[in-house]
Amino acid sequence: MKEQMKCAALSYLRAALAAVAALYMSGITDPKILANAFIAAIIAPILKGVDPGSKDYGVGSKDK
């Protein structure tokens, strides 16, 4: 379970940093917008976590 949480956290961090970096590099520097993008990036790992077909972590993983 600990490995699953680590995998999920790293996935969130990668998605969040990519979203914020894309906005920042396109010229959006408003901290509130960048913070919202960072928070919104959690959607992808949550969807993967509840996907029964996901083998990495979540509902469909081997280690429950």
PyMOL Python script that loads the backbone (N, CA, C, O; Angstrom):
from pymol import cmd

cmd.read_pdbstr("""\
ATOM      1  N   MET A   1       0.823  -1.192   0.000  1.00  0.00           N
ATOM      2  CA  MET A   1       0.000   0.000   0.000  1.00  0.00           C
ATOM      3  C   MET A   1       0.873   1.264   0.000  1.00  0.00           C
ATOM      4  O   MET A   1       0.540   2.256  -0.648  1.00  0.00           O
ATOM      5  N   LYS A   2       1.987   1.216   0.730  1.00  0.00           N
ATOM      6  CA  LYS A   2       2.860   2.375   0.793  1.00  0.00           C
ATOM      7  C   LYS A   2       3.428   2.695  -0.588  1.00  0.00           C
ATOM      8  O   LYS A   2       3.540   3.864  -0.958  1.00  0.00           O
ATOM      9  N   GLU A   3       3.784   1.665  -1.348  1.00  0.00           N
ATOM     10  CA  GLU A   3       4.314   1.865  -2.697  1.00  0.00           C
ATOM     11  C   GLU A   3       3.246   2.464  -3.618  1.00  0.00           C
ATOM     12  O   GLU A   3       3.560   3.283  -4.482  1.00  0.00           O
ATOM     13  N   GLN A   4       2.006   2.065  -3.438  1.00  0.00           N
ATOM     14  CA  GLN A   4       0.907   2.623  -4.232  1.00  0.00           C
ATOM     15  C   GLN A   4       0.738   4.115  -3.952  1.00  0.00           C
ATOM     16  O   GLN A   4       0.535   4.905  -4.875  1.00  0.00           O
ATOM     17  N   MET A   5       0.820   4.492  -2.698  1.00  0.00           N
ATOM     18  CA  MET A   5       0.664   5.896  -2.335  1.00  0.00           C
ATOM     19  C   MET A   5       1.812   6.725  -2.896  1.00  0.00           C
ATOM     20  O   MET A   5       1.609   7.850  -3.354  1.00  0.00           O
ATOM     21  N   LYS A   6       3.010   6.170  -2.858  1.00  0.00           N
ATOM     22  CA  LYS A   6       4.167   6.866  -3.413  1.00  0.00           C
ATOM     23  C   LYS A   6       3.991   7.058  -4.916  1.00  0.00           C
ATOM     24  O   LYS A   6       4.271   8.133  -5.446  1.00  0.00           O
ATOM     25  N   CYS A   7       3.532   6.022  -5.592  1.00  0.00           N
ATOM     26  CA  CYS A   7       3.301   6.091  -7.036  1.00  0.00           C
ATOM     27  C   CYS A   7       2.235   7.131  -7.363  1.00  0.00           C
ATOM     28  O   CYS A   7       2.385   7.899  -8.314  1.00  0.00           O
ATOM     29  N   ALA A   8       1.175   7.157  -6.588  1.00  0.00           N
ATOM     30  CA  ALA A   8       0.105   8.131  -6.807  1.00  0.00           C
ATOM     31  C   ALA A   8       0.588   9.554  -6.557  1.00  0.00           C
ATOM     32  O   ALA A   8       0.261  10.466  -7.316  1.00  0.00           O
ATOM     33  N   ALA A   9       1.359   9.745  -5.502  1.00  0.00           N
ATOM     34  CA  ALA A   9       1.860  11.081  -5.183  1.00  0.00           C
ATOM     35  C   ALA A   9       2.817  11.585  -6.260  1.00  0.00           C
ATOM     36  O   ALA A   9       2.763  12.756  -6.635  1.00  0.00           O
ATOM     37  N   LEU A  10       3.682  10.721  -6.755  1.00  0.00           N
ATOM     38  CA  LEU A  10       4.609  11.129  -7.815  1.00  0.00           C
ATOM     39  C   LEU A  10       3.860  11.445  -9.105  1.00  0.00           C
ATOM     40  O   LEU A  10       4.235  12.367  -9.830  1.00  0.00           O
ATOM     41  N   SER A  11       2.817  10.696  -9.392  1.00  0.00           N
ATOM     42  CA  SER A  11       2.006  10.957 -10.575  1.00  0.00           C
ATOM     43  C   SER A  11       1.331  12.323 -10.459  1.00  0.00           C
ATOM     44  O   SER A  11       1.291  13.081 -11.428  1.00  0.00           O
ATOM     45  N   TYR A  12       0.800  12.639  -9.278  1.00  0.00           N
ATOM     46  CA  TYR A  12       0.178  13.932  -9.046  1.00  0.00           C
ATOM     47  C   TYR A  12       1.193  15.049  -9.203  1.00  0.00           C
ATOM     48  O   TYR A  12       0.923  16.062  -9.847  1.00  0.00           O
ATOM     49  N   LEU A  13       2.352  14.859  -8.615  1.00  0.00           N
ATOM     50  CA  LEU A  13       3.372  15.895  -8.670  1.00  0.00           C
ATOM     51  C   LEU A  13       3.812  16.179 -10.104  1.00  0.00           C
ATOM     52  O   LEU A  13       3.971  17.337 -10.487  1.00  0.00           O
ATOM     53  N   ARG A  14       4.008  15.127 -10.894  1.00  0.00           N
ATOM     54  CA  ARG A  14       4.388  15.317 -12.302  1.00  0.00           C
ATOM     55  C   ARG A  14       3.306  16.066 -13.068  1.00  0.00           C
ATOM     56  O   ARG A  14       3.603  16.993 -13.822  1.00  0.00           O
ATOM     57  N   ALA A  15       2.060  15.669 -12.879  1.00  0.00           N
ATOM     58  CA  ALA A  15       0.956  16.320 -13.587  1.00  0.00           C
ATOM     59  C   ALA A  15       0.812  17.780 -13.159  1.00  0.00           C
ATOM     60  O   ALA A  15       0.596  18.661 -13.992  1.00  0.00           O
ATOM     61  N   ALA A  16       0.931  18.026 -11.872  1.00  0.00           N
ATOM     62  CA  ALA A  16       0.777  19.387 -11.355  1.00  0.00           C
ATOM     63  C   ALA A  16       1.894  20.296 -11.847  1.00  0.00           C
ATOM     64  O   ALA A  16       1.635  21.424 -12.267  1.00  0.00           O
ATOM     65  N   LEU A  17       3.121  19.820 -11.800  1.00  0.00           N
ATOM     66  CA  LEU A  17       4.239  20.640 -12.261  1.00  0.00           C
ATOM     67  C   LEU A  17       4.166  20.909 -13.757  1.00  0.00           C
ATOM     68  O   LEU A  17       4.497  22.007 -14.207  1.00  0.00           O
ATOM     69  N   ALA A  18       3.739  19.925 -14.526  1.00  0.00           N
ATOM     70  CA  ALA A  18       3.605  20.123 -15.967  1.00  0.00           C
ATOM     71  C   ALA A  18       2.527  21.154 -16.279  1.00  0.00           C
ATOM     72  O   ALA A  18       2.709  21.988 -17.165  1.00  0.00           O
ATOM     73  N   ALA A  19       1.416  21.108 -15.569  1.00  0.00           N
ATOM     74  CA  ALA A  19       0.333  22.066 -15.795  1.00  0.00           C
ATOM     75  C   ALA A  19       0.772  23.485 -15.446  1.00  0.00           C
ATOM     76  O   ALA A  19       0.522  24.424 -16.202  1.00  0.00           O
ATOM     77  N   VAL A  20       1.418  23.631 -14.312  1.00  0.00           N
ATOM     78  CA  VAL A  20       1.873  24.955 -13.885  1.00  0.00           C
ATOM     79  C   VAL A  20       2.961  25.474 -14.828  1.00  0.00           C
ATOM     80  O   VAL A  20       2.952  26.650 -15.192  1.00  0.00           O
ATOM     81  N   ALA A  21       3.889  24.616 -15.221  1.00  0.00           N
ATOM     82  CA  ALA A  21       4.959  25.040 -16.127  1.00  0.00           C
ATOM     83  C   ALA A  21       4.408  25.475 -17.478  1.00  0.00           C
ATOM     84  O   ALA A  21       4.874  26.462 -18.048  1.00  0.00           O
ATOM     85  N   ALA A  22       3.423  24.750 -17.994  1.00  0.00           N
ATOM     86  CA  ALA A  22       2.835  25.118 -19.277  1.00  0.00           C
ATOM     87  C   ALA A  22       2.166  26.490 -19.213  1.00  0.00           C
ATOM     88  O   ALA A  22       2.316  27.302 -20.125  1.00  0.00           O
ATOM     89  N   LEU A  23       1.441  26.739 -18.150  1.00  0.00           N
ATOM     90  CA  LEU A  23       0.799  28.045 -17.994  1.00  0.00           C
ATOM     91  C   LEU A  23       1.832  29.152 -17.825  1.00  0.00           C
ATOM     92  O   LEU A  23       1.720  30.213 -18.439  1.00  0.00           O
ATOM     93  N   TYR A  24       2.825  28.905 -17.000  1.00  0.00           N
ATOM     94  CA  TYR A  24       3.849  29.924 -16.746  1.00  0.00           C
ATOM     95  C   TYR A  24       4.620  30.253 -18.025  1.00  0.00           C
ATOM     96  O   TYR A  24       4.884  31.422 -18.307  1.00  0.00           O
ATOM     97  N   MET A  25       4.978  29.238 -18.790  1.00  0.00           N
ATOM     98  CA  MET A  25       5.736  29.471 -20.018  1.00  0.00           C
ATOM     99  C   MET A  25       4.901  30.144 -21.103  1.00  0.00           C
ATOM    100  O   MET A  25       5.449  30.734 -22.034  1.00  0.00           O
ATOM    101  N   SER A  26       3.573  30.057 -20.985  1.00  0.00           N
ATOM    102  CA  SER A  26       2.720  30.738 -21.955  1.00  0.00           C
ATOM    103  C   SER A  26       2.429  32.179 -21.540  1.00  0.00           C
ATOM    104  O   SER A  26       1.693  32.885 -22.229  1.00  0.00           O
ATOM    105  N   GLY A  27       2.999  32.616 -20.423  1.00  0.00           N
ATOM    106  CA  GLY A  27       2.874  34.010 -20.023  1.00  0.00           C
ATOM    107  C   GLY A  27       1.908  34.270 -18.895  1.00  0.00           C
ATOM    108  O   GLY A  27       1.740  35.420 -18.489  1.00  0.00           O
ATOM    109  N   ILE A  28       1.273  33.250 -18.379  1.00  0.00           N
ATOM    110  CA  ILE A  28       0.347  33.434 -17.260  1.00  0.00           C
ATOM    111  C   ILE A  28       1.153  33.333 -15.978  1.00  0.00           C
ATOM    112  O   ILE A  28       1.677  32.271 -15.642  1.00  0.00           O
ATOM    113  N   THR A  29       1.247  34.442 -15.269  1.00  0.00           N
ATOM    114  CA  THR A  29       2.064  34.473 -14.057  1.00  0.00           C
ATOM    115  C   THR A  29       1.268  34.812 -12.801  1.00  0.00           C
ATOM    116  O   THR A  29       1.848  34.996 -11.731  1.00  0.00           O
ATOM    117  N   ASP A  30      -0.041  34.893 -12.920  1.00  0.00           N
ATOM    118  CA  ASP A  30      -0.892  35.174 -11.766  1.00  0.00           C
ATOM    119  C   ASP A  30      -0.807  33.997 -10.781  1.00  0.00           C
ATOM    120  O   ASP A  30      -1.168  32.876 -11.138  1.00  0.00           O
ATOM    121  N   PRO A  31      -0.339  34.235  -9.556  1.00  0.00           N
ATOM    122  CA  PRO A  31      -0.173  33.130  -8.599  1.00  0.00           C
ATOM    123  C   PRO A  31      -1.468  32.365  -8.310  1.00  0.00           C
ATOM    124  O   PRO A  31      -1.434  31.155  -8.090  1.00  0.00           O
ATOM    125  N   LYS A  32      -2.594  33.056  -8.309  1.00  0.00           N
ATOM    126  CA  LYS A  32      -3.866  32.373  -8.034  1.00  0.00           C
ATOM    127  C   LYS A  32      -4.194  31.378  -9.147  1.00  0.00           C
ATOM    128  O   LYS A  32      -4.637  30.264  -8.868  1.00  0.00           O
ATOM    129  N   ILE A  33      -3.985  31.766 -10.386  1.00  0.00           N
ATOM    130  CA  ILE A  33      -4.242  30.867 -11.514  1.00  0.00           C
ATOM    131  C   ILE A  33      -3.282  29.686 -11.485  1.00  0.00           C
ATOM    132  O   ILE A  33      -3.688  28.549 -11.723  1.00  0.00           O
ATOM    133  N   LEU A  34      -2.014  29.949 -11.197  1.00  0.00           N
ATOM    134  CA  LEU A  34      -1.036  28.864 -11.132  1.00  0.00           C
ATOM    135  C   LEU A  34      -1.351  27.901  -9.986  1.00  0.00           C
ATOM    136  O   LEU A  34      -1.185  26.691 -10.133  1.00  0.00           O
ATOM    137  N   ALA A  35      -1.799  28.425  -8.860  1.00  0.00           N
ATOM    138  CA  ALA A  35      -2.184  27.566  -7.740  1.00  0.00           C
ATOM    139  C   ALA A  35      -3.403  26.728  -8.094  1.00  0.00           C
ATOM    140  O   ALA A  35      -3.468  25.550  -7.742  1.00  0.00           O
ATOM    141  N   ASN A  36      -4.372  27.322  -8.789  1.00  0.00           N
ATOM    142  CA  ASN A  36      -5.548  26.564  -9.224  1.00  0.00           C
ATOM    143  C   ASN A  36      -5.164  25.454 -10.192  1.00  0.00           C
ATOM    144  O   ASN A  36      -5.718  24.357 -10.124  1.00  0.00           O
ATOM    145  N   ALA A  37      -4.227  25.721 -11.089  1.00  0.00           N
ATOM    146  CA  ALA A  37      -3.765  24.698 -12.019  1.00  0.00           C
ATOM    147  C   ALA A  37      -3.078  23.564 -11.268  1.00  0.00           C
ATOM    148  O   ALA A  37      -3.260  22.393 -11.604  1.00  0.00           O
ATOM    149  N   PHE A  38      -2.296  23.905 -10.261  1.00  0.00           N
ATOM    150  CA  PHE A  38      -1.619  22.887  -9.461  1.00  0.00           C
ATOM    151  C   PHE A  38      -2.633  21.985  -8.768  1.00  0.00           C
ATOM    152  O   PHE A  38      -2.472  20.765  -8.744  1.00  0.00           O
ATOM    153  N   ILE A  39      -3.670  22.584  -8.207  1.00  0.00           N
ATOM    154  CA  ILE A  39      -4.713  21.814  -7.516  1.00  0.00           C
ATOM    155  C   ILE A  39      -5.538  20.987  -8.508  1.00  0.00           C
ATOM    156  O   ILE A  39      -5.872  19.834  -8.233  1.00  0.00           O
ATOM    157  N   ALA A  40      -5.862  21.576  -9.654  1.00  0.00           N
ATOM    158  CA  ALA A  40      -6.684  20.878 -10.645  1.00  0.00           C
ATOM    159  C   ALA A  40      -5.973  19.676 -11.247  1.00  0.00           C
ATOM    160  O   ALA A  40      -6.625  18.764 -11.756  1.00  0.00           O
ATOM    161  N   ALA A  41      -4.658  19.664 -11.195  1.00  0.00           N
ATOM    162  CA  ALA A  41      -3.902  18.561 -11.779  1.00  0.00           C
ATOM    163  C   ALA A  41      -4.107  17.250 -11.030  1.00  0.00           C
ATOM    164  O   ALA A  41      -3.705  16.195 -11.519  1.00  0.00           O
ATOM    165  N   ILE A  42      -4.718  17.296  -9.868  1.00  0.00           N
ATOM    166  CA  ILE A  42      -4.966  16.066  -9.114  1.00  0.00           C
ATOM    167  C   ILE A  42      -6.060  15.210  -9.766  1.00  0.00           C
ATOM    168  O   ILE A  42      -6.221  14.040  -9.421  1.00  0.00           O
ATOM    169  N   ILE A  43      -6.798  15.785 -10.691  1.00  0.00           N
ATOM    170  CA  ILE A  43      -7.892  15.055 -11.333  1.00  0.00           C
ATOM    171  C   ILE A  43      -7.401  13.786 -12.032  1.00  0.00           C
ATOM    172  O   ILE A  43      -8.022  12.731 -11.901  1.00  0.00           O
ATOM    173  N   ALA A  44      -6.303  13.877 -12.765  1.00  0.00           N
ATOM    174  CA  ALA A  44      -5.792  12.709 -13.495  1.00  0.00           C
ATOM    175  C   ALA A  44      -5.411  11.557 -12.559  1.00  0.00           C
ATOM    176  O   ALA A  44      -5.846  10.431 -12.801  1.00  0.00           O
ATOM    177  N   PRO A  45      -4.628  11.781 -11.511  1.00  0.00           N
ATOM    178  CA  PRO A  45      -4.320  10.661 -10.620  1.00  0.00           C
ATOM    179  C   PRO A  45      -5.546  10.105  -9.894  1.00  0.00           C
ATOM    180  O   PRO A  45      -5.612   8.905  -9.623  1.00  0.00           O
ATOM    181  N   ILE A  46      -6.509  10.960  -9.579  1.00  0.00           N
ATOM    182  CA  ILE A  46      -7.729  10.464  -8.933  1.00  0.00           C
ATOM    183  C   ILE A  46      -8.486   9.553  -9.892  1.00  0.00           C
ATOM    184  O   ILE A  46      -8.951   8.483  -9.500  1.00  0.00           O
ATOM    185  N   LEU A  47      -8.610   9.973 -11.138  1.00  0.00           N
ATOM    186  CA  LEU A  47      -9.304   9.140 -12.119  1.00  0.00           C
ATOM    187  C   LEU A  47      -8.580   7.818 -12.329  1.00  0.00           C
ATOM    188  O   LEU A  47      -9.221   6.779 -12.491  1.00  0.00           O
ATOM    189  N   LYS A  48      -7.259   7.845 -12.327  1.00  0.00           N
ATOM    190  CA  LYS A  48      -6.496   6.608 -12.467  1.00  0.00           C
ATOM    191  C   LYS A  48      -6.661   5.734 -11.230  1.00  0.00           C
ATOM    192  O   LYS A  48      -6.694   4.508 -11.334  1.00  0.00           O
ATOM    193  N   GLY A  49      -6.762   6.349 -10.079  1.00  0.00           N
ATOM    194  CA  GLY A  49      -6.923   5.599  -8.840  1.00  0.00           C
ATOM    195  C   GLY A  49      -8.253   4.881  -8.731  1.00  0.00           C
ATOM    196  O   GLY A  49      -8.328   3.822  -8.108  1.00  0.00           O
ATOM    197  N   VAL A  50      -9.296   5.426  -9.315  1.00  0.00           N
ATOM    198  CA  VAL A  50     -10.610   4.787  -9.243  1.00  0.00           C
ATOM    199  C   VAL A  50     -10.903   3.918 -10.460  1.00  0.00           C
ATOM    200  O   VAL A  50     -11.956   3.285 -10.532  1.00  0.00           O
ATOM    201  N   ASP A  51      -9.981   3.886 -11.413  1.00  0.00           N
ATOM    202  CA  ASP A  51     -10.152   3.076 -12.620  1.00  0.00           C
ATOM    203  C   ASP A  51      -9.919   1.608 -12.296  1.00  0.00           C
ATOM    204  O   ASP A  51      -8.817   1.238 -11.891  1.00  0.00           O
ATOM    205  N   PRO A  52     -10.945   0.755 -12.466  1.00  0.00           N
ATOM    206  CA  PRO A  52     -10.759  -0.660 -12.152  1.00  0.00           C
ATOM    207  C   PRO A  52      -9.765  -1.359 -13.089  1.00  0.00           C
ATOM    208  O   PRO A  52      -9.256  -2.425 -12.746  1.00  0.00           O
ATOM    209  N   GLY A  53      -9.485  -0.796 -14.234  1.00  0.00           N
ATOM    210  CA  GLY A  53      -8.546  -1.399 -15.170  1.00  0.00           C
ATOM    211  C   GLY A  53      -7.107  -0.956 -14.956  1.00  0.00           C
ATOM    212  O   GLY A  53      -6.206  -1.454 -15.631  1.00  0.00           O
ATOM    213  N   SER A  54      -6.872  -0.037 -14.035  1.00  0.00           N
ATOM    214  CA  SER A  54      -5.532   0.474 -13.782  1.00  0.00           C
ATOM    215  C   SER A  54      -4.706  -0.569 -13.042  1.00  0.00           C
ATOM    216  O   SER A  54      -5.115  -1.072 -11.996  1.00  0.00           O
ATOM    217  N   LYS A  55      -3.546  -0.885 -13.592  1.00  0.00           N
ATOM    218  CA  LYS A  55      -2.681  -1.897 -12.956  1.00  0.00           C
ATOM    219  C   LYS A  55      -1.618  -1.246 -12.068  1.00  0.00           C
ATOM    220  O   LYS A  55      -1.003  -1.939 -11.257  1.00  0.00           O
ATOM    221  N   ASP A  56      -1.383   0.071 -12.198  1.00  0.00           N
ATOM    222  CA  ASP A  56      -0.345   0.742 -11.428  1.00  0.00           C
ATOM    223  C   ASP A  56      -0.731   0.893  -9.951  1.00  0.00           C
ATOM    224  O   ASP A  56      -0.001   0.464  -9.058  1.00  0.00           O
ATOM    225  N   TYR A  57      -1.854   1.489  -9.725  1.00  0.00           N
ATOM    226  CA  TYR A  57      -2.365   1.695  -8.376  1.00  0.00           C
ATOM    227  C   TYR A  57      -3.847   1.939  -8.469  1.00  0.00           C
ATOM    228  O   TYR A  57      -4.376   2.176  -9.555  1.00  0.00           O
ATOM    229  N   GLY A  58      -4.517   1.884  -7.351  1.00  0.00           N
ATOM    230  CA  GLY A  58      -5.950   2.147  -7.336  1.00  0.00           C
ATOM    231  C   GLY A  58      -6.777   0.876  -7.227  1.00  0.00           C
ATOM    232  O   GLY A  58      -6.300  -0.152  -6.746  1.00  0.00           O
ATOM    233  N   VAL A  59      -7.996   0.959  -7.670  1.00  0.00           N
ATOM    234  CA  VAL A  59      -8.972  -0.103  -7.499  1.00  0.00           C
ATOM    235  C   VAL A  59      -8.547  -1.392  -8.194  1.00  0.00           C
ATOM    236  O   VAL A  59      -8.744  -2.474  -7.641  1.00  0.00           O
ATOM    237  N   GLY A  60      -7.971  -1.308  -9.387  1.00  0.00           N
ATOM    238  CA  GLY A  60      -7.636  -2.499 -10.155  1.00  0.00           C
ATOM    239  C   GLY A  60      -6.243  -3.048  -9.920  1.00  0.00           C
ATOM    240  O   GLY A  60      -5.837  -3.986 -10.607  1.00  0.00           O
ATOM    241  N   SER A  61      -5.504  -2.504  -8.983  1.00  0.00           N
ATOM    242  CA  SER A  61      -4.132  -2.967  -8.765  1.00  0.00           C
ATOM    243  C   SER A  61      -4.116  -4.279  -7.984  1.00  0.00           C
ATOM    244  O   SER A  61      -5.091  -4.651  -7.331  1.00  0.00           O
ATOM    245  N   LYS A  62      -2.989  -4.959  -8.071  1.00  0.00           N
ATOM    246  CA  LYS A  62      -2.854  -6.243  -7.376  1.00  0.00           C
ATOM    247  C   LYS A  62      -2.722  -6.079  -5.876  1.00  0.00           C
ATOM    248  O   LYS A  62      -3.296  -6.855  -5.112  1.00  0.00           O
ATOM    249  N   ASP A  63      -1.958  -5.060  -5.439  1.00  0.00           N
ATOM    250  CA  ASP A  63      -1.739  -4.812  -4.016  1.00  0.00           C
ATOM    251  C   ASP A  63      -2.827  -3.904  -3.481  1.00  0.00           C
ATOM    252  O   ASP A  63      -2.827  -2.703  -3.753  1.00  0.00           O
ATOM    253  N   LYS A  64      -3.731  -4.452  -2.741  1.00  0.00           N
ATOM    254  CA  LYS A  64      -4.827  -3.661  -2.160  1.00  0.00           C
ATOM    255  C   LYS A  64      -4.626  -3.451  -0.705  1.00  0.00           C
ATOM    256  O   LYS A  64      -5.450  -2.809  -0.054  1.00  0.00           O
TER     257      LYS A  64
END
""", "prot")
cmd.dss("prot")
cmd.show_as("cartoon", "prot")
cmd.util.cbc("prot")
cmd.orient("prot")
